[in-house]
Amino acid sequence: MADTEKITVVIVDDIAETRENIRKLLQFEPNVDVVGVARSGAEAIKVSAETNPDVVLMDINMPDMDGITATERIRARLPGVQIVILSVQSDPNYMRQAMLAGARDFLTKPPDLDELLSAIKRAGEMAHQEKRKAANTLAAVQAGGLGTVSGTFFPARYDGKVISVYSPKGGVGCTTIAANLAVALHSEESPVVVVDSRVQFGDLTFFFNEQTKTDLGDLATRAEELDPDFVEEVLLTHSTTGVRILAAPPRPERADPVSATQFSMIVQFLKRMFAYVVIDTNSGLDEVTQAALDESDLLALVTTQDIPSVKNARLFLDLLTAYGYPVERVFIVMNMFDKRRTTASPERIADITKTEVAAVLPFDDRLVTPAMDRGVPFLPENKTHPISKGIFVMIRRIKAKIEELKQAEVDAREL
């Protein structure tokens, strides 16, 4: 193998004896270093995020999350990591699913040592190439580059912050909040782009009463070679507020080409063109939504007073913890609050979720619904209204949270 750099490996299998047997097979290989083990798909995602290995040896059958699902999620978060699937079955259908999920190789258990080492070396060499490519791109960006056109670098305009608006339950007002949050944050000094990541059934443009012939799919096809001029051509400008909008594809079938990796690259580019990137997300955890959450500096978790909504918010926070997501980035927005209802107060929700309630937006069908029907954010014309005041409280807490996280990073570097 031309690449002599050591290959780091994570072993994933729900059977301890199998993990140990594979580890023993690899322990005398000078170019292979086992940096972690995991007993489940969820643990594999967490360990991979912590160790960023070159190769993950992934069992396909596990009780909590199968290896194919774990492969998809690891590859979405860490595209440089290569996955080698291990299975007791050599079913071609399994192989096809594994490759579609992003696996580099597929071996039958128990693997022959030579076959295993050969697969690890092939995958490791690919991982090193991908990581070197990513490191070169990052170095260019840190040197002041946004992207390239014919090798020319563009200076970064902002160190933008990404704020995703998400709820595991539909119908709680995420798009309304995302649209008005973007309007509230936007200024000449701090321009905002709001992104519709609901790639199949996005409707953010309707909330701004705008139409477009360009959308997220146009940027996805050129995600590796974006330049500011092309991005500017694709983005809409809201005629009233000046907020920029990246629309979702107009039809579901146009969403297919948009991958998690492409979406991440687009967001990383946008945050160097804008002070804030606000993302309106889907309620399901598809790969683009996961990419949005991974790219977020802050995550606004939206809930209402009803029990299913609170329950789903709690389950989602548990899931984030299990995956090792930094929950200090999460704050709760309680939408459509009606103090006449006694099902759940903001204090009760904060107690249940163990997470700050950053904003309480009151129920107001007389203001919000007509604004939606007209396709206009309610904020510009109703800045003194209680729901608008709630948005401004959220803005103050978002900015305070950003400063708090910045200081935490400084303190961590000084330790």
N, C-alpha and C positions, 0 to 999 in steps of 0.2 A: 504494500500500500504506500503510495507516494506521501500521503499525509501521516506524519509521525507524531502529531500532537496527541496527547492522551485523550481517550474517549470516556466521558462520564456517563454512567448508566443508572437508571432507576428500574428496579424489579417490582412488578405488580402481579400479585397472585393471592387469592384468598386462603390458600393452603400454606401453612408455615413451612412444612417439609419441602414443598416445591420451591419456595423462595430460597430456602437454605441450600438446596441442591444446585440451583442455578448459580447462586453466589459462590459456592465451592468450585464450580466449573470455571468460574471467571477469575478466581482470586490469584492464580499464578500467571495471569496474562499481564505482562508489564505495561501494555498500552491501554488497558481497560481498568477503570476505577469505578466501583459500585458506590454511588454517593447517597443512595436512599432506597428504601423498600416501602411498599404500600400493600394493604390488605384488601382494598376495595377501590372502585372507580373514583368515588368522591375523594378518598385519601390520595389517590394517584394524582388528581388535579392539584391538590394542596401541596404535596411533596414536590411535584414538578415546578409549581410556581416558586417554591422556596429554593430549589436547587438549580433550576434551569439546566437540566442535563442535556447531553447530546442525543442520547437514545433512551427510549422507554421500552422495556420488554413487557408487553401488556397481555395478560390473560383475557380471553374473550368472554368467558362465563364467570360472572361474579354476582353475588346475591343482591347488592344494593343498586349498582349501576353497571351495565355490561361494558365490556372493553371497547366496543365500537362507539358508544356514546361518549365514554371518557376520552377516546382518541379524538373525536370531533372537537370536544371542548378544550383539550390541551393544545391542539393544532390551531384553534381559533385564537387562543391567548398567546401561545408561544410558537409561531410558525416555523422557527428554526429547529425546533425539537423534532426528531424523527422517531416514528413508532414502529416497532416490530411486534406483530400480533402472534401470540402463541395459543394454539387450540388443539384439543384432543381429536377434533373432527377436521378432516381435510375437504369438507364440503365446498364446491366451487361457489355456491351462493354466499357462504361466509366470507370467502376470499374477496368476492366482488364488493360486498358491503364494507369490508375492512379497507379496501383500496379507495372506495368512494369517500370514506370517512377521513382519508388522508394518511393511512398507514403506508410505510415504506416497504414492508416485507411481511410475509405470512409463513410461519413455521408450524409443523405438527409436533405436539408434545408426545413424549419427552424429546427434546431436540438433540440431535447429534452434535458433539462439541465442535467439530470442524464446520458444520453447517451453521451453527449458532455464531461462531466467531466470524465467519465470512459475512453473515447478515449484519452483525454489529459493526464490522469494519466498513461495509458499504454505507450503512446508515450514518455512521460516525463521520465519514468523509463528507457526505452530503450536508450533515449538520454544521461542520466546520466551515464549509463553503458559504452556507446560508448566513451563519452568524458573522462571518467576516464581511459579507456584503452589507448586512444590517449595520455593523459597526462603522463601516466606511460612510454609509448614508448618514448615520447619526453624527459622525465627526464633521461632515460637511454642514449639517444643520447647525451644530453648535458653533461652527466657525462663522455663522451668519447666513446660511443658505436656507432658502425655502424649498427650492426644487430646481430642476435644470431644464433648459431648452438648448440643445446643441452645446451642452457643456457649460453654459453660463449660469452662475448662481444668482439668486435673488435675495436681497437682505430681508431677514425676518422683521416684520413691522411690530409684532406684539408677542409677548409670552402669554398667550391667551389661556383662559380657564374654561374647562368643559363642565357644563352642568346638565345632567340628564334628569328628566322628569319621568318617573316610572311608577306603575302600580301593577301588582299581580292580578288585580281585578279590573275588568273593563268597566266603562261607564262612570268613572269617578271624577272625570274632568281634567285629565292630564293635558290634553291638547289646549284647552282653554287656559290652563295655568302656564304652559310653555309659551303660548303666544303672548300673553300679557306680561310674563316674566321677561321675555325678550324686549318688549316695548319699554318696560320700566328700567332695564339695564342700559338701553341704547342711548348713546350721545355721540357728538362729533369726536370727543376725545376717547371714548370707549365704544367703538362700533360693535354691533352684535350681528351674528348670523344664527338663524334658527333652522335646525335640520329635521326633516321628517324622515325618521328611520323606520316608519311603518311601511316597509317596502312594497307590500302587496295591496294594502287598502289604506294608504295614507290620505288624510284630508286636511292637512295643515293649511294648504293654500286657500281653502274655502273660508277659514277663520280670518284670513286677511283679504278676502274677496279679490284674489288675484288668479290669473291663469298663466300657464307657461308652456312652451314647447320643448323646454330643456329640463332635465331632472337629474337625480342622483345617479341613475344608470349611465348618463353621459360621462360623468366623472369616473365612475367605476371602470369603464372601458380603458381609461387612460390613467388609472390610479398610480402607476409607477413612473409616470412622466408628466405630472401636473405642472402647470405654470400659472401664475396669477392672472394673466390676461384671459386664459381659457376659463379659469374658475369664475372670473367676473362675468364672462359671457353666459355661463350656465345659471348663475344665481339671479333670482328675482330681487327687485327693490320694491318694498311696500311704499305705495305712492304717498301715504299720509305720514308715516313715522320714519321712513328711511331704513327700517330694519331689513337686512338681507335675508332671503329665504332660499334654502335648498329643498326643492320639492321632491316628494316620492314619485316613482314612476306612475304614470296615469292609469296603467292597466296592470293587473296581477301578473300576467305572463312576462311583462318586461322586468319583473323583479328578479327573475332567475339568475341573471349574470352577476348580481351584486353579492359578493362574498364578504365574510367577516374580515378577512385580511384587507380587501379593498376598502371597506368602510373605515377600518382603523387608519389606513394611510390617508384617506380623505380628511378625517377628523384631525389628524396630526398636522396636515397641511393648513387646514382652516384656522387652527389655533395660532398660527403664525401670521395670519392675515387679519385676525379679529381679536379684540380684547376678551370677548366672551363667545363661546359656542354653546347654544342651548339646544338640547336634543329631545325631541318628542319621541317616546319609545312605545313599542308594542307591549301589550300585557303578557304575551307569551314569551318564554325565554328561548327564542330562536337565536341562531348564531349571530345575526346582526345586532340584536338587542344585547346579547352578552358582550359583543365587541364595544358597544356604546357604554355599557357599565364599566368595562375594563378601562376605557379611555377617560372616564369621568374623574375630575378633581372633586366634584361634589355630586351626590345623588339625592334628589328630592323624591322621597317615597310618599306617594299620595294615598290617603285613606279617607274614608267617610265614617260616620257614626255607626253604620249598620254592622252587625256582628260578623257576617262573612268577610267584609272588607278588613276589619281589624284582625280577624283570624289569619287571613292571607298575608297581611303585612307582617305578622309575627312569624309565620312559617317562612316567609321570604328572608327575614333577618336571620333566622336560624340557618337557612341555606347559605347565606353569605358567610356566616361564621364558620360553617363546615368547610367551605371552599377557601377559607383564609383571606376573604375580601376585607380590606381595612374599614371596619364599620364606623370608625371615627369620621369617615367622609359622608356618612348618611345622616340626613335629618328628615323629619316627618312634616308633611303639610296636611293639615286636617281641612278637607274641603266640604262645602255644603253643610256647615255646622248650624244646627238649629237648637238653641238653648232650651227650647220647650221640650225637646226629646231628652229622655234620661238614660238612653242606652249606653252612651259612652261620652265622657267629658274629655277635653284635652289632657287634663291631669291624669285621668284614668288610663288613657292610651299611652302616655309617656311612661306610666308605671308598668303597664303590660308589656310594652315593647322595649323598655329600658333604653329609649332613644329620645332625644330632644324633639319636642314639637316646636318647629321654628316659626310656623305661621298657622293661624286659624282663619279660614276664609268663610264668612257666613253664607248661609243659603239665601239666595236672592234671585228668584225666578223672574222677577219683573225687569231685572237689569241684564242678567247673563244670557237667558234664552233669546230675547230679541237681538242682542248683540251677535249671537251665533247665527241667527237667521239672516241678519243683514250682512254677515261676513266682515265684521269689524271688531277689533279688540275693544273691550269696554273701558280700558284704562285711560286713554287720552282724553275722553270727554267726561270722565267721572272720577277725577283724582281724589276728591274728598269723600267719596262713598265708602262705607265700612269695608266692603270687599277689596276696594283699591288700597285702602289703608293697610289691610292685611298683606297685600302684595309688597307694599313698601317696607313693612316690618320684616318680611322675608328677605328683601334685598339687603337690609342692614345686617341681618344675621348671616346671610351668605358671605358678605364682605368681611365680617368679623371672623367667620369660620375659615375663610381663605387665609387671613392674616395669622390666625392661630395655627393652621397647618404649616404655613411658611416658617413660623417661629420654631415649631416642633422639629422641622427638617434642619434648621440651623443648629438647634440644641443637640440633635443626634449627631451631626457632623463634628461638633466640638467635643463629644465624649471620647 
